[in-house]
Amino acid sequence: MKISDTLKRNMFLLVFIASFMFYGVSAGLKISEQSKTPQYVYLANSFLHGKTNLVELPKSKFDLIHFEDKWYVPGGITPALLLLPFAAIFGVTFSDVLFGVFIGALNVAMMHSLLSRLMEKSNIRFWLTFLFAFGTVHWWLASVGSVWFNAQLVALLFMILFARDAIQNKPWLAGLWLGLAFLSRPPTLFSAPFYLLIILSRERTVRPFLQKLIPFAVMLIGAVAIMLTYNQLRFGNPLDFGYNYVQGTKGLTDTFTRSGGFNIQYMPCNMFVSILGIPNLNFNLIPGVNEACSHLSSINHDFGKLSRLFNPLGMSIFLTTPAFLLIFRAKLRDDLVLPAWAGITGILLPLWMYHTPGYVQFGYRYTTDFMVFLFILLGSAIKREGYLEKILIGISVIMGATGVYLMYYMTFGLVWYEMFIELARKMYHFVF
């Protein structure tokens, strides 16, 4: 068998291993430790004890829910379900950073697999996979652990699976994967129009349309029922997600108390951050993120001693990943372009009405909720890897590395490269 054939057969594994190693280096010396908020590890441990509340508490109670003298983890259950075997073996000491590295590497391999089904040119697949791994917020999300970031990584994994099986006309699986994504990140549920438009474009009569819609809907209804039951068990109300009781950043909790978790008044801030958000520059040509999100004025607007330029409230996806500008080349006549735009729009609407744009972050981390659709658009838009495409991807990777550098500091209080210098110094003194 030729070496090239062997590589093709094992490409998924090779991409996974390469990504795992790179993300592992990005996680640095913290890969075997926990972040400040390893909440899903503790939730998995509680599930093993038959409880929805935490039977053991992490060192920090930040971003936990305190309700009737019990502590709960906000959000859904999918990340904790994936962590069950690790919690069973290692207990609550298992590293949520290592978990993030693993899921991140799996995402890269899954994205490469999806792109392989969508396009024939292997060189374009390589560049898009490279962009996904290192030129988006996914890089830093996969390198620092923590409760919210791991939830996004897990949701993205199932969103890629959802897109794959929706395209392949597998309604039961498409519904299952989207349901699991919803149970990690609820806004992903609103990407269902992606599948609806696909089957509408392929089925011209009612019966085959319903044969694909009903199984898909059954799986989604099941996921929603699980989420509502989970809420009922925790808070005695299926519609109560517990965000009223989160012990988090004061500026965000005050905003929630004052105007609710979802409100149309938040849209200008969220739309500006995600599309037009710029660094902290001192000029008045366009408003800054601070002005657009004045209701969050009490929150820090820089990355401390590392950078006064970038704003942790968020920045435009086109600033942190300039290659996303290429999505506007995608032609609506291509089969998956309109469904992809429908998926993006469906998710963005609730995100834009949410009370926070994603603080603390580099860029706009909620991009991961609809990231798979952006890459479907890129797959349609990029027919060759010319100079423009390579330049935009190169700049995106530089911004991705900047995100790792800044978010590592914000998560662990460490300057990324200094820990390796300190390690080398210790090794030198140990040897000599």
Number of C-alpha atoms within 10 A of each C-alpha: 5 6 8 9 10 10 12 11 11 11 15 17 14 14 21 21 16 14 24 23 15 18 26 24 14 23 24 18 13 21 22 16 16 22 19 17 21 24 30 30 29 27 28 28 27 21 18 17 12 10 15 21 21 21 17 12 15 16 9 12 18 14 20 23 22 19 15 9 6 12 21 26 23 19 21 22 24 21 27 23 18 16 19 21 14 19 24 13 10 13 15 23 16 20 21 28 27 23 27 30 30 21 20 30 27 22 28 27 25 21 27 23 18 22 24 17 13 16 14 10 12 11 11 20 23 14 15 24 23 18 25 25 26 26 28 32 29 26 26 31 29 30 29 31 30 24 23 20 22 27 25 24 30 26 30 28 26 25 29 25 23 28 22 23 20 25 20 13 15 15 24 19 19 28 28 23 27 30 32 27 32 27 24 26 24 20 20 28 23 19 27 23 20 25 27 18 18 19 21 14 13 12 14 10 9 9 10 13 16 14 11 19 18 14 18 25 19 16 21 23 14 14 22 18 13 17 23 17 16 20 20 15 14 21 16 11 14 16 13 14 19 19 20 16 18 22 15 15 14 13 15 19 20 16 15 19 12 9 13 14 17 16 14 13 13 21 22 13 24 29 19 21 27 25 14 17 28 24 20 17 12 9 8 7 6 10 15 21 24 23 12 19 19 11 17 22 12 13 17 15 21 17 19 13 8 13 11 14 15 22 26 26 25 28 28 21 24 19 21 26 26 21 25 21 14 19 20 12 12 18 14 15 8 12 15 24 23 19 25 26 20 21 27 23 17 20 22 23 16 17 24 23 20 21 24 25 28 20 19 22 25 30 32 28 25 21 21 23 28 24 20 27 25 20 21 23 26 23 22 22 17 17 11 10 14 9 9 11 18 14 14 19 24 19 17 25 25 16 22 25 19 16 24 24 19 23 24 23 18 19 16 14 10 14 16 19 11 10 14 13 11 11 11 12 11 12 11 10 8 8 6 6
